[in-house]
Amino acid sequence: TGPVIDMPVPSSYNDITQDAKIRDFIGWVWYEKDVWVPARWIQDRGTRIVLRVGSAHYYSVLWVNGVKMTEHVGGHLPFEADISSVLRQSSANPCRITIAVNNTLTLETLPPGTIQYMNDRT
């Protein structure tokens, strides 16, 4: 799938390293983390379990345990998904959170922009 690096969250992956390939990368990146959910959350059917993402620029897709939970467009606002039903299906295992994020500027993103590939090296 490509190189895997530990990434602090929250952060901007483009600003974490001095590697120009990462700093200048535009496109899809994947964040993935296994976490344990307290058993009392799973057992108490009245508890609503919500995963909240503070910000992910500009287009995001969120999965929990391989189940697509939501998509979000826009980078400056938080989004959330109720993940209660997915966690209650497999409470004996850790919860795998996967978020795919695409940082490509478009005319609809804020700030708007386009990508120009400059081939003339002079």
For each residue, the residues with C-beta under 8 A, 3 or more apart:
1: 4 30
2:
3:
4: 1
5: 17 22
6:
7: 11 13 16 31
8: 11 16
9: 31 33
10: 54 55
11: 7 8 15 16
12: 15 16
13: 7 16 22 25 29
14: 22 23 24 25 103
15: 11 12 23
16: 7 8 11 12 13 22
17: 5 22 23
18: 23
19: 22 23
20: 23 24
21: 24 25
22: 5 13 14 16 17 19 25
23: 14 15 17 18 19 20
24: 14 20 21
25: 13 14 21 22 29 103
26: 103 104 105 115
27: 102 103 104
28: 100 101 102
29: 13 25 100 101 102 103
30: 1 98 99 100 101
31: 7 9 97 98 99 100 101
32: 96 97 98 99
33: 9 96 97
34: 94 95 96 97
35: 94 95 97
36: 94 95
37: 41 42 49 87 91 95
38: 41 42
39: 42 43 91
40: 43 44 47
41: 37 38 44 47 49 87
42: 37 38 39 87 88 91
43: 39 40 91
44: 40 41 47
45: 88
46:
47: 40 41 44 84
48: 82 84
49: 37 41 82 83 84 87
50: 80 81 82 83 84
51: 62 64 69 80 81 83 97
52: 78 79 80
53: 56 60 62 72 78 79 80 99
54: 10 78
55: 10 75 76 77 78
56: 53 60 72 75 79 99 101
57: 75 76 101 103 109
58: 73 74 75 102 103 104 105 106 109
59: 71 72 73 101 102 104
60: 53 56 71 72 79 99 100 101 102
61: 68 70 71 99 100
62: 51 53 68 69 70 71 72 81 97 98 99
63: 66 67 68 69 96 97 98 99
64: 51 67 69 81 83 86 87 95 96 97 98
65: 86 87 89 90 93 95 96
66: 63 96 98
67: 63 64 86
68: 61 62 63 71
69: 51 62 63 64 81 83 86
70: 61 62 79 81
71: 59 60 61 62 68
72: 53 56 59 60 62 79
73: 58 59 108
74: 58 77 109 110
75: 55 56 57 58 109 110
76: 55 57 110
77: 55 74
78: 52 53 54 55
79: 52 53 56 60 70 72
80: 50 51 52 53
81: 50 51 62 64 69 70
82: 48 49 50 85
83: 49 50 51 64 69 86 87 95
84: 47 48 49 50 87 88
85: 82 88 89
86: 64 65 67 69 83 89 90
87: 37 41 42 49 64 65 83 84 90 91 95
88: 42 45 84 85 91
89: 65 85 86
90: 65 86 87 93
91: 37 39 42 43 87 88
92:
93: 65 90
94: 34 35 36
95: 34 35 36 37 64 65 83 87
96: 32 33 34 63 64 65 66
97: 31 32 33 34 35 51 62 63 64
98: 30 31 32 62 63 64 66
99: 30 31 32 53 56 60 61 62 63
100: 28 29 30 31 60 61
101: 28 29 30 31 56 57 59 60
102: 27 28 29 58 59 60
103: 14 25 26 27 29 57 58
104: 26 27 58 59 109 115
105: 26 58 109 111 112 113 114 115
106: 58 109 112 113 114
107: 112 113 114
108: 73 112
109: 57 58 74 75 104 105 106 112 113
110: 74 75 76
111: 105
112: 105 106 107 108 109
113: 105 106 107 109
114: 105 106 107
115: 26 104 105
116:
117:
118:
119:
120:
121:
122:
